[in-house]
């Protein structure tokens, strides 16, 4: 599997089938993904290493290695790496479509 490079880090698709896709995502220190939602999938994030600043809906919290969070279809969400080390997490997507064009961005540090 090949890594896809983004301004905030990388991701690699580990598994995909008709109703599920699994990625390992690495976020560089001090970087974060866009505030976004999806129309056709839900997500589960499991923190593998590092410390994550997470926003789901209007709730913001910090997650550590071994902790996880669920994101419902249509729910705004964002994750970022805090501290001086990379954040690595497993993203399990379930739904009917997993394309990158199912991302609705509300805020983005990289002008996308």
HELIX and SHEET records of a PDB file:
HELIX    1   1 UNK A  100  UNK A  102  5                                   3    
SHEET    1   A 6 UNK A   4  UNK A   6  0                                        
SHEET    2   A 6 UNK A   9  UNK A  16 -1                                        
SHEET    3   A 6 UNK A  20  UNK A  27 -1                                        
SHEET    4   A 6 UNK A  87  UNK A  95 -1                                        
SHEET    5   A 6 UNK A  41  UNK A  49 -1                                        
SHEET    6   A 6 UNK A  68  UNK A  71 -1                                        
SHEET    1   B 2 UNK A  35  UNK A  38  0                                        
SHEET    2   B 2 UNK A 103  UNK A 107 -1                                        
SHEET    1   C 3 UNK A  59  UNK A  63  0                                        
SHEET    2   C 3 UNK A  51  UNK A  56 -1                                        
SHEET    3   C 3 UNK A  77  UNK A  82 -1                                        
END                                                                             
